[in-house]
């Protein structure tokens, strides 16, 4: 009986950490107020979906903050710099910063 108990405990301890990787965030709901865009469809903006979160520059260049492996926390600082560098009068700059901060705290 004791070996079975040990085996069960070892199995549970091996599987429980994997449950943390199964987290599936709905990025649109979590970081974009359930909208397709933070601020609007005009660029720059964040484009949001159930399984993606992308910063699009005025030029049309994209920074995909999520890929098939999950959040790409390594590029968050570069995107933060881009958003911070936007002119102060840029529509939605504060909302974009807030959305990115929430993403950083929630995913990274």
LUMSE-47937 format. One record per residue (C-alpha): residue in three letters; z, y, x. Coordinates in pm, whole numbers, plus 32768, in hexadecimal, padded with zeros to 4 digits. Each point is the difference from the previous one (the first is absolute). Example, Ala and Ser with C-alpha at 12.3 -4.5 7.8 and 13.67 -1.06 7.14 Angstrom:
# LUMSE-47937
ala830C7E3E84CEser7FBE81588089
# end
This chain:
# LUMSE-47937
unk800080008000unk805480EF8119unk7EA67FE780A8unk7F5680517EB3unk80DC81327FD4unk7FAB8077815Dunk7E8F7FC67FBFunk801180C57EBBunk80B7811F80A9unk7F028009811Cunk7EE080007F08unk8096811E7F39unk804380C8813Cunk7E997FCB8072unk7F6580667EB2unk80DB812B7FA3unk7F7C80E48117unk7E9B7FBB7F8Dunk8054808E7EA9unk80198159809Dunk7E937FED806Aunk7F927FB27E9Cunk805681637F92unk7ED9808A7F43unk801481747FC9unk7F2780A77EFBunk7FAB812F80D7unk7F6D80C47EDCunk81467FE87F3Dunk80EB801E8129unk7F6A812780BDunk7EFF80A87F1Funk80B380317EB4unk7F1B7EF47F6Eunk7ECF80DE803Bunk7EC07FB180BBunk8027813180DFunk810D80D9809Aunk7F9881317FBBunk7EAB7FDE7F5Dunk7EB77F5C804Dunk7FA6813380D4unk803A7FC68173unk80E87FF580B6unk80CC7F0B7F32unk80A97EAF7FF7unk7F3D7EFC7F3Bunk80E47EFD7F69unk7FDD7EAC7F62unk80D07ECD7FBEunk7FBA7F77815Bunk7F8A812B80CCunk807581588072unk7EFF80D480B8unk7FFD8161808Aunk7EAB80A57FE3unk7FBA813580CFunk7F2C81247F88unk7EE77F7780DDunk800E7EB37F49unk809E7F3D811Funk80F97EFD7F84unk814A7F818088unk805C7EBB7F50unk81797FEC800Dunk7FFA7E9F7F72unk7F227EDD8060unk80017E8C7FAEunk81247FCD80EEunk80CE810B7F4Eunk806F81638053unk7F7680948142unk813680BF806Aunk7F6D80418158unk7F0A81007F71unk80FB80BC7F26unk805680FF8113unk7E8E8059802Eunk7FD3802E7E89unk813E80D37FF4unk7F6C80E1810Cunk7EBE80277F39unk80BA805B7EC1unk80E880EE80BCunk7ED180AA80A0unk7F6880577EAEunk800381777FB9unk8132806E7F3Bunk7F2D805A7ED1unk7F6A7EA37FE2unk80267F877E9Bunk80F37EDF7FEAunk807680098169unk816D7FE17F96unk7FB07EDC7F16unk7F3E7F4E8113unk8122802B80F4unk80F57F807EFCunk7F277ED17FB2unk7FD67FAA8170unk8176802A8042unk804D7F117EE1unk7F037F048089unk8097801B815Cunk81627FC67F7Eunk7F9D7EEA7F12unk7F117F3D80DBunk804F80538169
# end
